[in-house]
Amino acid sequence: MLSSLILAAIVLICSLNIYFVTAECPNACSAHGRCGAYDMCICYRNWMANDCSERICQFGLAHVDTPLGDLDSSSGPLTGPGTTVATNDAVYPFGTQEQFPAMVDSDGVVVPNSAHYYRECSNKGICDRATGNCQCFDGYGGSACQRATCPTSSAGTCSGHGTCETISTIAEWDNGNIYNLWDEYSTMGCVCDAGYTGPDCSQRVCKVGPDPLYYDDFANVRISNYTIQFFVTTASKTITGNYSIIFYDSYGEDWETIPIDIDSTCPTIIAALEGLPNGVVPDNSVLCYRADATSSLAANFPGYVDNEVAYGTNSMYIKTRYTLAFTKNFGRLQQPDINIYLDGTRPTLYTNEAGSTLGWHVYPNGFIGEWDDLVPDLCEGVLVTLTSGTNYDKIATENTQQTKALKRCLGSADGNSDLDIADVYQWDKGTVQNPHLVRLIEATQESLALTTNDMKRDSALYDYPISRLCDKTGLYSEKADRQDGSVQTQGVQRYGDATTLLDGTGWCVNRNPAGFYAVLIFLNNEFQVFSRPSADYSATTKFHIFTTTGYLQLVNPNTAAFTHTFPKDAFNVNAFPKNAHSKVIYLGNNTASSDYFGQVDCETAPKGTYGSLDCVNKNDYVMILNTDLTCAVGAAGVCHSANPIYPNMYKVNKIYRKEKTWAANDFFNPNNEVARHQIVLDYGMNVKYVNTQGTGATYGNFVEASLYKFHPAPYNYVGECSNRGICDTTSGVCACFAGYTGDNCAYQNALAV
């Protein structure tokens, strides 16, 4: 009965021409989508093709933007970023553009002059549609080919002699610099171990040294020279314990000494440095002078500014101070560091204070190692002396003919001939905006006599220059024949006499004085010096003078540079002394302005009213000098009392604007902009320049310095194989030219042919 009813129903449906037709999407959308209207697959996320059988690869920021082509088949010109096509596409669900991608903000407005939009495989690979994995082009890697990979060989990534890092990390390791462009996590590079170089760290670095042909009767290699001092802010307190010195060699590798007691004398300190492994500091190469603890450490110390011990109510009492010179470690070495945590997190150097004010400084005294001679040109036949004038030092020649020759050697102070004096000398006098830079080296290689204060030096009496810096072997000073044939005895003192070690009492021969910088202008018919080297020499000491075709440029006359911010630092009892020899200088304006705060970087340096004469970038050479403290230039002369005896030439490691914060001690500037613009130097300052703004003041009242940029015309004289051989980068061994020998080719030898 049931069967007959079903059959009757079928006959009825057929007689009414009612049919059911069932269709199907291609491959049932490969189980990676659903079948929609018109038998079209609507693919699940990250699947594509008409049957959803192909994978979509990962997207990343495109290394290079490229057009996508005629997506709408219009056969006309490709449409630009303002026209969106191919909407609802599996790869570009919100549409894309034919020519270049539209970079838009959160409101959908196209951002002009932008690039590196998201593309499949970052536009540096081919998508494998079967697996969804990017097949990256050579040199690129990552799931989306988003990284430029580091070179890899059979020895491993970076040849096994370095690590592969992002450009952001490399910048951070370089003095905390910030790199936040589009490729901060995409561009990769090898950071090589010390002694290796090249893009893949496969090449060895050879030993370095000074060119033996650089030496002559006058030109001498400048070596690294650092003062290290420890202090507290209370005179009656003591410092106990030990620390270590972290020394950096010519390749930038760090080496840490054994513990050094705070009361150690020069022989102990030298032994710790020369005891570093691998002969990194050669034997008998370190010179040392330790200030006598029984004398005033504030005064009569070479290259030190006498007024730096007291800071108003915040004082600095130096307990130990010594200077080190590294005569066989060549090049512009990284400044040493001090480690007082030799027992994990517990300090091994401490004071007897309830709240420790222990601090230390490391800084050069105007004598810094070099790769390049920045002031290389000897002014032949000219000898000069230094004397102290009213508010300035001055340089004098021996006669009128030498004065004319010196003018000719000085040449143009600003790098062009616009202001040159039209006479046979073709020179200009120099200005505060463009002073002359010279280098002075003691002449005649004669020794320097000791005067009653044991500091003034005179080259006229004895045969060799002398110095407080001595080594640990043999004599603190050596006997030398006078020109008249008699024997020099004054100042001769053994480094160790019986069991007593004498620190700070003797002198030793310095046959190769390195020379120091001086900045000068010709004013009131005399050469006036910005610094004060006459504090260390008598008026009869003679110097050879070197000049340069490079020039100094005042960056901005409205910019003030200083090492302390007052009263901000005054709120912290430790701030003034601890910042005294910092690598950081602050920039401010010395002219009232609501929109200028001293910035001198090449990106934001101002134009117009407060416009810069120059700008500063990373790795530029700069000098910081006070040029007008208490006297007016053009009247009494260039003021030098606030400047160090020997000014340093610094390199810029970092120039930036610090993140804006707000604190109670920032009230001296309501806009909180003063001291945000900062420069980090490669060495600590050997002088202080203090912002002395009064409470509530907004602008002005600086005891500050001017920032100068040096445009060098250098002569390279320190390098691999001493510039007298070819470095075999496979072995790291020098192949010396004929006539030169030594592991760094630094020695001339007639038999080496």
GUTOR-740667 format. One record per residue (C-alpha): residue in one letter; x, y, z. Coordinates in steps of 0.1 Angstrom, whole numbers, padded with zeros to 4 digits, always signed. Example, Ala and Ser with C-alpha at 12.3 -4.5 7.8 and 13.67 -1.06 7.14 Angstrom:
a+0123-0045+0078
s+0137-0011+0071
# end
This chain:
m+0000+0000+0000
l+0028+0025+0009
s+0047+0017-0023
s+0018+0025-0044
l+0014+0059-0027
i+0050+0068-0033
l+0047+0058-0070
a+0016+0079-0074
a+0034+0109-0059
i+0062+0106-0083
v+0039+0104-0113
l+0021+0136-0100
i+0053+0156-0096
c+0065+0146-0131
s+0031+0156-0146
l+0035+0191-0130
n+0071+0195-0145
i+0087+0201-0111
y+0124+0192-0110
f+0153+0195-0084
v+0188+0203-0097
t+0218+0201-0073
a+0251+0220-0083
e+0286+0220-0066
c+0315+0245-0063
p+0349+0234-0077
n+0364+0207-0056
a+0339+0215-0029
c+0361+0245-0022
s+0389+0220-0012
a+0374+0220+0023
h+0390+0255+0028
g+0359+0276+0021
r+0322+0275+0016
c+0302+0274-0015
g+0283+0307-0022
a+0260+0321-0048
y+0267+0314-0084
d+0288+0283-0074
m+0316+0305-0062
c+0339+0296-0033
i+0342+0320-0005
c+0376+0310+0009
y+0385+0308+0045
r+0412+0332+0058
n+0446+0327+0042
w+0433+0305+0014
m+0427+0316-0022
a+0420+0305-0059
n+0386+0295-0074
d+0386+0263-0054
c+0404+0276-0023
s+0432+0252-0029
e+0461+0277-0027
r+0477+0292+0004
i+0483+0329+0010
c+0517+0335+0024
q+0526+0358+0052
f+0528+0396+0047
g+0556+0419+0058
l+0567+0455+0052
a+0579+0456+0016
h+0616+0461+0012
v+0608+0477-0022
d+0574+0488-0034
t+0564+0476-0069
p+0532+0481-0090
l+0507+0453-0090
g+0497+0459-0127
d+0464+0462-0145
l+0442+0446-0119
d+0409+0458-0134
s+0418+0448-0170
s+0411+0484-0182
s+0441+0483-0206
g+0447+0519-0197
p+0473+0537-0175
l+0477+0522-0141
t+0457+0540-0115
g+0475+0557-0085
p+0472+0554-0048
g+0440+0573-0048
t+0420+0546-0067
t+0412+0514-0050
v+0404+0483-0071
a+0400+0445-0066
t+0379+0448-0034
n+0368+0416-0017
d+0398+0398-0031
a+0411+0370-0009
v+0446+0385-0008
y+0434+0421-0005
p+0399+0420+0011
f+0397+0458+0014
g+0411+0464-0021
t+0444+0475-0033
q+0459+0499-0059
e+0474+0492-0093
q+0504+0516-0092
f+0517+0519-0057
p+0499+0511-0024
a+0480+0537-0006
m+0494+0544+0029
v+0465+0558+0049
d+0461+0571+0084
s+0434+0560+0108
d+0409+0583+0091
g+0416+0567+0057
v+0434+0597+0044
v+0463+0589+0020
v+0497+0598+0036
p+0520+0613+0009
n+0557+0605+0005
s+0553+0572+0022
a+0564+0537+0012
h+0571+0501+0024
y+0535+0490+0027
y+0527+0454+0035
r+0532+0429+0007
e+0532+0392+0005
c+0566+0378+0013
s+0577+0414+0018
n+0582+0417-0019
k+0614+0397-0015
g+0602+0362-0022
i+0578+0339-0041
c+0549+0324-0023
d+0547+0286-0025
r+0509+0283-0029
a+0510+0246-0019
t+0525+0251+0015
g+0519+0288+0022
n+0556+0293+0028
c+0577+0321+0013
q+0605+0311-0009
c+0628+0340-0001
f+0653+0355-0025
d+0690+0352-0016
g+0699+0375+0012
y+0665+0376+0028
g+0649+0354+0054
g+0621+0350+0079
s+0586+0336+0075
a+0576+0366+0054
c+0611+0373+0040
q+0609+0404+0063
r+0646+0403+0072
a+0677+0410+0052
t+0698+0380+0065
c+0734+0381+0076
p+0759+0363+0054
t+0763+0326+0062
s+0792+0303+0053
s+0804+0268+0062
a+0817+0283+0094
g+0782+0296+0103
t+0764+0329+0104
c+0789+0358+0103
s+0816+0332+0098
g+0814+0322+0134
h+0832+0354+0144
g+0802+0377+0152
t+0765+0378+0159
c+0737+0388+0135
e+0717+0417+0149
t+0690+0441+0137
i+0699+0476+0128
s+0679+0488+0159
t+0701+0467+0182
i+0733+0478+0165
a+0723+0514+0170
e+0714+0508+0207
w+0748+0492+0213
d+0764+0522+0197
n+0761+0546+0227
g+0724+0541+0231
n+0715+0556+0197
i+0679+0551+0185
y+0670+0538+0151
n+0632+0536+0145
l+0627+0538+0108
w+0606+0513+0089
d+0634+0487+0087
e+0644+0488+0124
y+0637+0451+0127
s+0643+0442+0091
t+0678+0452+0082
m+0703+0429+0097
g+0741+0430+0100
c+0770+0412+0115
v+0785+0426+0146
c+0820+0412+0145
d+0841+0400+0173
a+0872+0421+0181
g+0899+0414+0156
y+0875+0405+0127
t+0860+0426+0101
g+0841+0425+0068
p+0803+0422+0061
d+0805+0385+0071
c+0833+0388+0098
s+0855+0365+0077
q+0885+0389+0075
r+0912+0392+0102
v+0924+0426+0114
c+0962+0431+0115
k+0981+0448+0142
v+0981+0486+0141
g+1009+0511+0146
p+1021+0545+0137
d+1038+0551+0103
p+1076+0550+0110
l+1080+0578+0084
y+1057+0600+0104
y+1083+0605+0130
d+1108+0633+0126
d+1126+0657+0149
f+1094+0674+0159
a+1063+0654+0151
n+1054+0628+0177
v+1027+0603+0181
r+0998+0614+0203
i+0989+0587+0228
s+0959+0581+0250
n+0961+0598+0284
y+0935+0596+0311
t+0930+0609+0346
i+0911+0587+0370
q+0899+0600+0403
f+0876+0589+0432
f+0858+0613+0455
v+0831+0618+0481
t+0812+0650+0491
t+0823+0651+0527
a+0859+0658+0536
s+0861+0637+0567
k+0848+0605+0550
t+0870+0577+0537
i+0870+0553+0508
t+0878+0516+0513
g+0881+0486+0491
n+0891+0478+0456
y+0880+0482+0420
s+0891+0472+0385
i+0899+0492+0354
i+0883+0481+0321
f+0907+0488+0293
y+0897+0489+0256
d+0923+0480+0230
s+0927+0493+0195
y+0901+0469+0182
g+0875+0479+0209
e+0878+0447+0229
d+0874+0452+0266
w+0899+0438+0292
e+0894+0439+0329
t+0923+0441+0354
i+0927+0422+0387
p+0913+0441+0417
i+0932+0473+0425
d+0932+0487+0461
i+0920+0523+0464
d+0953+0532+0480
s+0975+0515+0454
t+1005+0534+0441
c+1016+0537+0405
p+1037+0505+0403
t+1007+0484+0414
i+0983+0501+0390
i+1008+0497+0361
a+1014+0461+0370
a+0977+0454+0369
l+0973+0469+0334
e+1005+0453+0320
g+0994+0420+0335
l+0964+0417+0312
p+0965+0386+0291
n+0978+0383+0255
g+1001+0412+0260
v+0973+0435+0252
v+0991+0462+0272
p+1028+0457+0264
d+1054+0456+0292
n+1071+0488+0302
s+1046+0508+0282
v+1023+0524+0308
l+1032+0557+0323
c+1017+0569+0356
y+1016+0598+0379
r+0996+0596+0412
a+0989+0629+0430
d+1005+0630+0465
a+0978+0623+0490
t+0993+0648+0514
s+0991+0677+0490
s+0961+0695+0477
l+0946+0675+0449
a+0927+0706+0437
a+0957+0726+0424
n+0988+0722+0403
f+0976+0690+0385
p+0985+0689+0348
g+0955+0698+0327
y+0931+0701+0356
v+0908+0731+0362
d+0917+0745+0396
n+0883+0757+0406
e+0866+0723+0402
v+0868+0710+0438
a+0841+0732+0454
y+0806+0735+0439
g+0789+0759+0463
t+0772+0738+0489
n+0779+0707+0469
s+0815+0699+0473
m+0838+0673+0459
y+0867+0659+0480
i+0891+0639+0459
k+0906+0609+0478
t+0927+0594+0450
r+0937+0608+0416
y+0962+0595+0390
t+0969+0599+0353
l+0978+0570+0330
a+0994+0572+0295
f+0995+0542+0271
t+1025+0546+0249
k+1022+0514+0229
n+0985+0511+0224
f+0979+0532+0194
g+0948+0549+0179
r+0919+0567+0194
l+0911+0542+0221
q+0877+0540+0239
q+0878+0556+0273
p+0884+0532+0301
d+0857+0523+0326
i+0857+0516+0363
n+0841+0485+0379
i+0834+0486+0416
y+0812+0455+0416
l+0837+0428+0418
d+0816+0406+0441
g+0783+0403+0421
t+0759+0430+0430
r+0777+0441+0462
p+0801+0470+0457
t+0837+0463+0467
l+0845+0500+0469
y+0826+0518+0496
t+0827+0548+0520
n+0820+0551+0558
e+0789+0573+0550
a+0754+0564+0559
g+0744+0572+0524
s+0773+0568+0500
t+0783+0598+0479
l+0812+0578+0463
g+0819+0588+0427
w+0846+0587+0401
h+0857+0604+0369
v+0876+0593+0339
y+0887+0619+0314
p+0916+0629+0291
n+0937+0659+0298
g+0939+0673+0263
f+0961+0644+0251
i+0941+0618+0231
g+0953+0590+0209
e+0948+0594+0172
w+0943+0575+0139
d+0947+0608+0120
d+0968+0638+0127
l+0942+0666+0126
v+0968+0694+0127
p+0996+0680+0106
d+1015+0709+0090
l+1047+0721+0106
c+1053+0758+0103
e+1089+0755+0092
g+1114+0777+0109
v+1090+0792+0135
l+1095+0789+0173
v+1070+0804+0197
t+1067+0810+0234
l+1036+0812+0257
t+1029+0840+0281
s+1000+0850+0302
g+0983+0882+0292
t+0953+0901+0307
n+0925+0876+0307
y+0941+0855+0280
d+0973+0837+0270
k+0993+0848+0240
i+1018+0833+0216
a+1049+0852+0205
t+1074+0844+0178
e+1112+0851+0181
n+1113+0879+0155
t+1093+0897+0128
q+1102+0873+0101
q+1088+0844+0120
t+1056+0863+0127
k+1052+0868+0089
a+1059+0831+0084
l+1034+0821+0110
k+1007+0842+0094
r+1014+0825+0061
c+1012+0791+0078
l+0979+0799+0095
g+0962+0808+0062
s+0925+0810+0062
a+0906+0804+0094
d+0872+0798+0078
g+0880+0775+0050
n+0876+0801+0022
s+0894+0833+0010
d+0866+0858+0014
l+0881+0875+0045
d+0918+0868+0037
i+0941+0897+0041
a+0953+0906+0006
d+0990+0907+0011
v+1019+0883+0005
y+1008+0861+0035
q+0973+0854+0022
w+0958+0848+0057
d+0931+0860+0080
k+0932+0870+0116
g+0905+0846+0127
t+0874+0855+0146
v+0854+0841+0175
q+0832+0825+0148
n+0862+0811+0130
p+0894+0809+0151
h+0926+0792+0141
l+0935+0757+0155
v+0972+0750+0161
r+0992+0723+0178
l+1023+0731+0200
i+1052+0707+0207
e+1081+0715+0229
a+1111+0726+0208
t+1148+0715+0208
q+1141+0683+0227
e+1156+0699+0258
s+1146+0691+0293
l+1125+0714+0314
a+1139+0729+0346
l+1120+0728+0379
t+1111+0761+0394
t+1102+0768+0430
n+1066+0757+0426
d+1078+0724+0410
m+1054+0728+0381
k+1067+0755+0358
r+1089+0741+0331
d+1117+0757+0311
s+1133+0741+0281
a+1163+0764+0281
l+1185+0747+0307
y+1185+0710+0302
d+1187+0684+0275
y+1154+0666+0275
p+1117+0674+0283
i+1106+0660+0316
s+1072+0648+0328
r+1054+0636+0359
l+1043+0606+0339
c+1068+0577+0345
d+1070+0539+0341
k+1077+0514+0368
t+1111+0502+0356
g+1142+0517+0369
l+1143+0555+0374
y+1115+0579+0381
s+1138+0603+0362
e+1171+0596+0345
k+1203+0616+0345
a+1210+0634+0313
d+1239+0655+0301
r+1235+0692+0299
q+1245+0710+0268
d+1275+0724+0286
g+1287+0689+0295
s+1277+0689+0331
v+1253+0663+0346
q+1217+0671+0353
t+1208+0661+0389
q+1179+0684+0397
g+1146+0665+0398
v+1163+0631+0394
q+1144+0607+0417
r+1143+0569+0417
y+1108+0555+0414
g+1115+0532+0442
d+1142+0539+0468
a+1148+0508+0490
t+1114+0498+0502
t+1097+0532+0498
l+1077+0539+0466
l+1076+0575+0458
d+1044+0586+0441
g+1041+0622+0430
t+1076+0633+0440
g+1099+0629+0410
w+1102+0637+0374
c+1113+0616+0344
v+1125+0622+0309
n+1099+0626+0282
r+1118+0625+0250
n+1087+0626+0227
p+1062+0651+0240
a+1030+0647+0222
g+1019+0683+0217
f+0987+0700+0226
y+0960+0720+0209
a+0956+0757+0211
v+0929+0779+0196
l+0938+0815+0187
i+0929+0847+0170
f+0951+0877+0160
l+0937+0906+0179
n+0953+0939+0191
n+0984+0930+0171
e+0990+0898+0191
f+0981+0861+0189
q+0956+0855+0217
v+0949+0819+0229
f+0915+0807+0241
s+0930+0783+0266
r+0957+0788+0293
p+0988+0765+0287
s+1011+0792+0302
a+1000+0778+0336
d+1024+0748+0329
y+1053+0765+0312
s+1077+0794+0318
a+1078+0823+0294
t+1111+0810+0279
t+1099+0775+0269
k+1099+0773+0231
f+1075+0754+0209
h+1072+0742+0174
i+1039+0752+0159
f+1017+0731+0136
t+0988+0743+0116
t+0960+0729+0094
t+0940+0737+0063
g+0910+0724+0082
y+0889+0750+0101
l+0869+0755+0132
q+0833+0768+0129
l+0812+0782+0157
v+0780+0762+0153
n+0755+0788+0165
p+0763+0821+0184
n+0729+0817+0202
t+0737+0782+0215
a+0750+0777+0251
a+0768+0744+0259
f+0772+0734+0296
t+0779+0703+0317
h+0755+0710+0345
t+0720+0723+0348
f+0713+0746+0377
p+0692+0747+0398
k+0681+0712+0386
d+0714+0696+0397
a+0714+0716+0430
f+0685+0694+0443
n+0708+0664+0441
v+0738+0665+0464
n+0757+0641+0441
a+0747+0657+0408
f+0773+0684+0406
p+0804+0664+0413
k+0793+0633+0395
n+0785+0653+0363
a+0818+0672+0365
h+0835+0651+0339
s+0806+0636+0321
k+0806+0628+0284
v+0772+0645+0282
i+0769+0682+0274
y+0736+0700+0274
l+0725+0726+0249
g+0704+0757+0256
n+0698+0792+0242
n+0717+0822+0255
t+0691+0845+0240
a+0655+0848+0251
s+0633+0828+0227
s+0601+0809+0231
d+0608+0785+0203
y+0645+0779+0203
f+0663+0757+0229
g+0698+0754+0216
q+0694+0725+0191
v+0723+0722+0166
d+0716+0689+0150
c+0715+0689+0112
e+0678+0679+0112
t+0663+0705+0135
a+0689+0733+0137
p+0670+0766+0134
k+0670+0791+0106
g+0662+0827+0105
t+0667+0848+0137
y+0685+0821+0156
g+0699+0804+0126
s+0729+0781+0129
l+0762+0788+0111
d+0768+0751+0109
c+0752+0719+0122
v+0764+0687+0140
n+0761+0651+0131
k+0772+0619+0147
n+0810+0613+0143
d+0817+0650+0138
y+0847+0665+0156
v+0838+0692+0181
m+0855+0715+0206
i+0838+0732+0235
l+0854+0765+0247
n+0843+0795+0267
t+0852+0825+0246
d+0838+0854+0265
l+0833+0849+0303
t+0842+0882+0321
c+0857+0903+0294
a+0845+0915+0260
v+0862+0903+0229
g+0878+0932+0211
a+0885+0951+0243
a+0905+0931+0268
g+0909+0900+0247
v+0897+0864+0247
c+0888+0851+0281
h+0905+0819+0290
s+0901+0815+0327
a+0872+0791+0324
n+0888+0768+0299
p+0912+0739+0306
i+0949+0742+0302
y+0948+0717+0273
p+0915+0716+0254
n+0903+0682+0241
m+0891+0675+0206
y+0860+0653+0209
k+0840+0631+0185
v+0802+0631+0187
n+0789+0597+0196
k+0752+0607+0199
i+0732+0639+0193
y+0695+0638+0203
r+0666+0654+0221
k+0659+0635+0254
e+0624+0623+0261
k+0603+0650+0278
t+0596+0645+0315
w+0582+0666+0343
a+0597+0669+0377
a+0597+0694+0406
n+0632+0704+0399
d+0625+0714+0363
f+0606+0745+0373
f+0633+0768+0361
n+0619+0765+0326
p+0581+0762+0323
n+0584+0746+0289
n+0607+0719+0303
e+0629+0722+0272
v+0663+0733+0287
a+0687+0704+0288
r+0666+0682+0266
h+0689+0687+0236
q+0721+0668+0244
i+0753+0656+0229
v+0772+0625+0241
l+0809+0628+0235
d+0835+0600+0232
y+0854+0612+0262
g+0847+0629+0295
m+0851+0667+0297
n+0882+0680+0314
v+0864+0712+0324
k+0830+0723+0337
y+0806+0748+0322
v+0776+0754+0345
n+0741+0768+0337
t+0736+0792+0366
q+0700+0802+0359
g+0683+0817+0390
t+0652+0802+0405
g+0622+0808+0383
a+0642+0823+0355
t+0634+0812+0320
y+0664+0822+0299
g+0700+0834+0301
n+0726+0837+0329
f+0748+0809+0317
v+0784+0803+0326
e+0786+0783+0294
a+0807+0775+0265
s+0805+0778+0227
l+0803+0747+0205
y+0827+0745+0176
k+0826+0720+0148
f+0860+0711+0133
h+0862+0705+0096
p+0895+0685+0094
a+0920+0680+0066
p+0936+0650+0083
y+0967+0630+0076
n+0963+0593+0085
y+0994+0580+0102
v+0982+0552+0125
g+0967+0521+0109
e+0970+0484+0101
c+1006+0474+0094
s+1016+0510+0103
n+1007+0519+0067
r+1040+0502+0057
g+1026+0468+0047
i+0996+0448+0034
c+0973+0430+0058
d+0967+0394+0050
t+0931+0393+0060
t+0931+0355+0060
s+0958+0351+0087
g+0958+0386+0102
v+0996+0389+0096
c+1012+0419+0080
a+1033+0415+0049
c+1057+0444+0054
f+1071+0464+0025
a+1108+0461+0019
g+1128+0479+0045
y+1102+0475+0073
t+1097+0448+0099
g+1079+0440+0131
d+1045+0423+0136
n+1030+0457+0127
c+1057+0469+0103
a+1065+0498+0126
y+1102+0495+0124
q+1127+0504+0097
n+1154+0479+0091
a+1179+0480+0062
l+1182+0442+0064
a+1145+0437+0058
v+1147+0436+0020
# end
